[in-house]
Amino acid sequence: MAGSSYATLTTHAGALRGRRSDDGAVFLGIPFAAPPVGALRWRAPQPVQAWTGLRDALAFGPDFPQAPDPHFRAGRQDEDCLYLNVWTPTLAAGAKLPVLVWFFGGGFSSGSGSDVRTDGARLAAEGAVVVSVNYRCGLFGFLAHPALSAESEHGVSGNYGLLDQVAALAWVRDNIAAFGGDPERVTPFGYSAGAASLSLLLTSQAARGLFQGAILQSPGAARPLAGLQDAERAGMALGIDLAALRALAGAEVLARTSLLMPAVRGLTTPRVLRPVRDGWLLREDERSAFHAGRFEALPLLVGSNVDEGSLLTRAWPVDTVAAWRQQVEANFGAAADEAASLYPARSDAEARGAVAAMFADTQFNYGTRLLAQSMAPREPRTWKYLFTRRRPGQQDGPHHGDEVGHVFGTLEASGPGRHDAVDTALSAAMRKAWVAFAATGDPNTAGAPRWEPYRPAADNHLVLGDAAQPGAAWRRPQLDFLERFFG
């Protein structure tokens, strides 16, 4: 009724009641799959059951069990976590706005669609429908186990979190028109693990046709994937009896995470508690797929931050030259001397920074460049950026994830005094660019510096910092070395 603070609409599963806002409406906690609990723990997501009557979509759905985070706004944690949220600037019939679908980062072990730093209201106000998705992570989303593979119709296990993402994208295709979105202009975006997921889905037949462009912020891409058998062997650390494993409480499953997740990860070797090469959903390492052209060609916007490594290695015991050398040799083997020359540590004071640089290049910068280099020859609407903006008082960085608040316009979520007029202007420009890309495959907008398409020979990018300006060949010697090493 007129003046109501609520908004209603109908999806394929039933009617929803959301909340009107100054900039449109928001619908929270919408189920896109059946609760993955009981017998559905460690199974592919199943269709959501339809409901009768009007279902409230006024609060975030639960987060999957994980370490608590004060930025998350979900009221509780539960394995019943497959919910998504939609912010829309209009409910006008036939609006057909571009759609941005956010997949959170968190190392495939943590994250939430309720994160205050990724609230979609301000991004939606630029003229897009914004969706944030919960997907299973950690042992709940990526456990491989022989008994799980045996019960699967495809003979595989693990990768449940990726299948959740595919299910969410299918929900968007089928339902987003009711929220004012265009199902033919869907652009998933994410950072870190969320972006790594998208790089993998670009190579998977299961996701074909579900999106028309992609934005990958600091993607953890192009590292070797664990094979199914190796991941299954690792999963045996939890026990053999599948019925007993399914009977464990969620907290008991979470407590076993360290059995499969080392405190210090290998930089050039596969990890098991993340997507694995199962031969069905993921048939090969994405590096070989991208080199061979076995991926979906579509508009791509990809980039990384200047300091991707120091925040994520701050707890590592790497404060001496000896510890640095151990990391170099453990990760690069016969190529250790060349690696040492590119990531030098001549004193203990330089050791931590050198390891952070190795981490940044192997985990994020190499994959960023590979994605751009592989996509550009097939899709001229390929764009690369380098985020360099440090917040007021910030002495290093920008760190991994520091661009997220600028993309969503949630600068204040980092705390008081953490942004100024430069950040505000940069955030406005980035929001407009992200929405323009979702609308047309081109991030260029009126009044903004020209963003040139990516050219592999030049390895060019747009610097997003105190000022926007062109740049090129970011860390070329190190990334050329990694290309030879992984080759």
N, C-alpha and C positions, 0 to 999 in steps of 0.2 A: 504494500500500500504506500501511498505518497508519504514521504517523510520517514519511512521505516529505516532503521539502521541495519537491516538485514537485506541480503540479496539471495534469490533462489534461482536455480537452474536444474536441468535434468541431464544426467550422464547415462551411458548405456546400462549401468548397474542400478540407477535409481536417482531420486531427487536429492539435492544438496541445499543446505542453507549456510551461506557464508556471511561475511560482514562487509558492509559498505565502508569505504574510506574516502578521504578527500580526493584521492586520485583514481577512484574506481572501486574495486572490490577485492577481497582476499578470501580464499577458501583454503582452510588448513586441515591436515590430517585426513586426506582422501585416500581410501584404500585402493591400490592398483593390483593387488594380488591377494590370495588367501593367506591367512596367518601361517608362517612357516614354523609351526610348533608341533610337538608330539611326533607322529609318524612322518610329518612333512619337514622336520628338521633334516638338513642336508639333502634336500631334494630341490629340483628345479621349481621355480614359482608356479603355483597353480592359479587358475582364473579366480577372480574375486566373485563372491556370491552376491547376487542381486538382493536388494532390500526393498521393503515396502514402506510407504510413508516418506516423511521428510527427515533426512539424516543431517545432524549438525556437523558442519565443517568449520568450527570456531576455535579449535585448539590443535596444536601440533600432535601428531601421533608419537608413540614411544620411540626412543632410540634403541638400537641393539645394545646388549650389555657391553660395557667398555669402561675405561677410567673416566670419572666425571670431569666435565669441563664447564666452567662458569659461563661460557658464552652460549651454551646450548639452552634452549628454552622449552624443550619437551619436559613434561611434568614427571616422567619416569622412564625407566629402561625396561625393555621386555623384548623377547625374541619376536613377538608380534609387532613387527617394525616396518612392514612394507607399505608405507604411506608417502604421499607427495603433497605439495602445497602449490597453490596457484595465485599469483598476483596479476590482476588485469586492469588496465586503465579504462576499459569499456566493456559493457555486456550487450552492446548493440548487435542485433542480428546481422550476420554477414559482414562483420568488421574486417575479418581476415588479416589480423595483425601478425607480424613475424613473431616467432616463438623461440625463446631461449630456455633451454633445459639444463639446470645446474646439477653436476655430480661433484660432491665434495671430495677433498683430499684428506689425507690422514694416514698415509703409508699402508693402506688396505687393512688397517687395524682400528681406526677410530674415525669419527666424523658424524655430522648430523645435518639434515635439511632444515633444522630449526635454529642453526647458528645465527646469532644476531648480526654477525659480520657479513652474512650473505642474505640478509633480508631483501626481498625482491621489490619493495615498493618504489624506491627511487629509480631503479633501472626500468621498471615497467612504465613509469611516468614519462619516459622518453619515447614511448610508442611501441611497446612490445608486451606480449604476454610472457611472464617469467614463471618457470616451474622449478622447484627444488625437490630432489628425490632422496629418499632413504634407500640404501641398499645394504645387504649384509656384508660384514667385513670380519676380519680375524678368523678364528676357528669356526664361526657361524657361517661365514661366506666362502671360505677357501680351503676347507679341510678336504684333502684327498685321502682315500682309504680303500684297500682292496675290497672290503665288504660293501662299501658304498658303490664301487664300480660294478660289482657283481649284480647288484639289484637294479642298476640303471639299464634302460632299454638301449642306450648307446654304448654301454660298457665303460663309462667314464665317471669320474667324480671330481670334486673341486669346482671352481669357477661359478659357484652359485651366485656370488655377488654380481658377476658380469651378466648372468642370465636375468637377475633382477633388473638390471639396467635396460636390457632388451625388452623386458616386459613393461617397464615404465614408458619406454619410447613407443611401444605399441599402444599403450593406453593413451598417450598424447595424440598419436595418429587418429585414434578412434573417437576421442572425446573433446579435443581442444577447441573445436569450432564452437561449442556451447559457451566457451569462456571468451570468445572474440578472437581466437587465434586461427591461423591458417595452417592446416595440416600439411600443406605443400611447401611451407617455409619454416621448417623446424631445424634449429641449430643447437645441438647440445654443446655445452661448454663446461670446463672444469679446470682445476689446478692439481698438480702433483698426481696422486693416485687417480683422481677423477679424470684428468687429462690422459694419463697412461691408459686408462680403460678405453677411452675414445680412440687412441692410436691402435689398440688391439681390435676394437670393433670395426675399424676401417678395413681390416683384413678378413673379417668373418662374414660368411654368407648369412648368418642368422640375423645380422643387423641391416642387410641390404634394403634400401628403400625407406628406411625409418627416419632418415634425416637427410637434409639437403646441403648442409655446410657444417663446419665444426670449428670451435675455438679452443685451442689447447694452451693453457697457461702453465709454464714450467712442467712439461710432461715428463714423467718418469718412464721414458720410452726407450726402446731399442736395446735394452739389456738382454742377455741370454735368458730364456725361459726354462724353468725346470720341466722335464718330461713327466708324464703321468706316473710311470713306474717309480721314479725317484721320489715324487711327491707322495705316492702311496706308502712307500717304505718309511718316509718321515712320519706320516700320519699314524703309523703303527705305534708310535710312542704313546699315544693316548690309550692304547689297549686294543684287544682283538674283538671282544664281544660287542657287536653293534647294538644289540638291544640294551645292553648296560650303558653304552655311551649315550643312547637316545634318552635313557631314563635319568641322566644327570641333570641337576638343576642348571639353569643358565649361568649362575655364578660359579658353579663347579667347572663348567666348560671354560669360562673366561680365565679361571685360575690356572689352567693348564697351558695358557698361551706361550709361556716361556720355553716350553718343551720344543716348540717349532720356530721360535723367533729369537735369534741370538742378540745380545746387547750391541755387538759391533758387527754390522753386516759386511759381507764381501762386496767389493765394488765392481768386480768383473765376473762374478759367478752367480748362478741362478739362486733365487730364493723360493721357498716352497709355500709360504703362507701369503700368497698373492696369486694372480692368474698363472695357470700352468698350461703347457702345450699338451692338450689332451687328445689330439688327433681328430676331434669332432668339432667343437666350437672354435678352437684355435688349432689349426693344422700345422703351423710352423712358427718359428720365431719371427717377430714382426720385422726385424732387420732384413732377413732374407726376403720376406714378402715385399717390403718396400723397394729393395734393390731390384727385384725381378718384376715390379709393376703389378703384383698380385694384391691389389687393394682398390677400394672404391675411390675414384677420382671425383672430388667435389671441392668447392671453395674452402680454403683453409686459412685461418689466422693463428699463428703460433709464435711463442716467444718465451723468454726467460728473464731472470733478474740478475743483476751484477754479482751479488753475493749469495749464491744458492746453497753454499756448503757450511758456513761457519755456525749457523744456528743449529743445524741438524747433527753436527759432530761435537758440539760443546761438551758433551758428557763422555766423549771417548778419551781413553788414556793415551794420548799422543803428544805429550809435552816434551819429548826428547828426540834428538836426532836418531837414536837407536830405535825408538818406537816408530818414527817416520819411516826409517829404512825397512822395518819389518812389514809395514803396510805396503810399501812399494814392491817388495819382493813377493809378498803373499798374493798380491793382486796382478802383478805383471810378469812374474816368472823370468823367462829368458830375456824379456824386453825391459827388465828392471832398470838397467843403466840408462837407457833412453828416457824412460819415464822419470827417473831421478833428475835428469838434466832439464826436463820440462817443468817439473814440480820441485824445485830445489829447496833444501833446508840446510843452510850452512852453519846453523847454530840451533840450540834448543829453542830460542825465541822464535825461530821461523818454522818450527816443526808443525805446530797446530795449523797455521795458515796454509802450509803446503798440502797437508792432508785434506783440509776443507776444500781447496781448489781441485784436488783429485776427485773428491766426492761430487762436487758441483758438475764437473765435466762428464764424469762417467754416468751419473744418475740423471742429469737434466740437460746440460748444454749440448752434448753429442746428439741425443735424441731429437732435440729441437731442430738442429741443423739438418739432420737426416730427413725428418718429415718434410721440411721446406724444400730441400733439394730433390726429394722424390716426387713431391706433388706438383711442383712448378712446371715441369715439362709436359704434364698431362692436363693441368688446370691452371690457366694463366692468372686466375683470381687467387693467388697464394701470397700471403702477407706475413712478414716477420717483424717482431719488435724486440727491443731490449729495454727493460724497465730499470731506470737508474735513480729514481727520486728517493732521497732520504728525508724522513720526517724531521721537523724541528728538534734540534738537540741530539739527533741520532748520529753516532760517531762511526758506525760501519753500516754495511748493507747497501742497498735494500736486500733484506733476507728473503728466503723462500716464503712465499705467500704474502709478502708485503704489498703486492699490487691488488689483492683481493678487495680491500676496503675502497680503493679507488674505483674499481669496476662497479661495485654495488652502491657507491655513494654513502658508505657507512663509516666514514672516517672517525667519527666520534666514538665508535665501539672500541677503539684502541686506548681510550682514556683521555682525560682533559689535557689540553696543551700539546697534543700529538699531531696537530695539523694546523696549517695556516692558509692564507689566500692562494698560495701556489698550489697546494694540495687540492683545494676546492676547485680551482680552475682545471687542473689536470684530471680530476675525477669527472668533472662535467664533460670534458673532451673525450675521455675514454668511454663513458657511458654512451655518448652519442655515436662514437665509432663502433662499439660493439653492436648497438641496435641497427646501425646502418648496414653493417656486415650481415646481420641476420636477415635484413630486408632484401638486400641486393647482391650479397657476396663481395661488396666493396666497402671498406671502412671509411672512405673519404667523405667528409661532410663539409658543408659551407662554413667558411671562416676558420677552418683548421689547416695546419700545415699539410702540404701534399704528402701522401703516403704512397710511395712507389711500389708496384708489385715486385715480388721477390725474383731475383735473377741468380741462378746457382753460381755462375762464374764470378759474379761480384760479391755474392753472399751478403747482400745489402739488407738493412733493417731500418726501422724508424726508432730513434731513441725517444723514450717516454720518460722525461725527467724534469728538471727545473724549466727546461724549454724543450719543445719537440724539434728534432733535427735529424737529418740522415746520418747513418753510420754504416760500416761495412766490416767484414772479416773479423768478427768477434771471436777471439781466442783461436784463430785459424791453426797455428802450429800444433797446439795441444789436440784439437779436434781432428786434424789430419793424422796425427799419431794414433788416436783411438780408432780411426777408420782402418788404418793398417793393422792395428792390434786385433780388432775384432774380425778382420777379414780372414 
